[in-house]
Amino acid sequence: MSFWKRLFPGTEAAQDASREKLNSRIVFSTDRNVDVYELEELCDAVGWSRRPLRKVRKAIECSFCVVSMYEEYAEQRRLVGFARATSDHAFNATIWDVVVHPDCQGRGLGKALMEKIVSELRQADISNITLFADPHVVDFYHRLGFMSDPEGIKGMFWYPD
């Protein structure tokens, strides 16, 4: 066996790292102290446009609720999911910036992230929860119980010229 280790030094280390990742765990945090550089790397990984970091930081600070999802293994912790919500603190909340790293998609983590943020909002007695979804993820939100245009309600937008 040592013959192969000499031919392929690092193979064993790569296998050990792979085994550690298999033993990883997912943890959630509602702490607003999110590393905005790490968040923007996560957003880059899914192809989102870059945003000014000072505005990202302000959006997090002004949000009603923030949920970060981390993958922990060995001594490392990596941001793999994020969502936030704004609210009137009484009746309504809107969920924004739902993102899950491509490496972690298809494992039920997006669903877990959404369940966590909805749970946080429901614990705050918020009953009307809305979100905006890109066309390619509408079915994902439908499976979680969100409806498109309930009762014929249409979203309206105003943008500066």
Summary of the structure (lengths in Angstrom):
residues: 161
radius of gyration: 19.3
end to end distance: 68.0
largest distance: 69.9
contacts: 392
relative contact order: 0.12
helix: 42%
strand: 24%
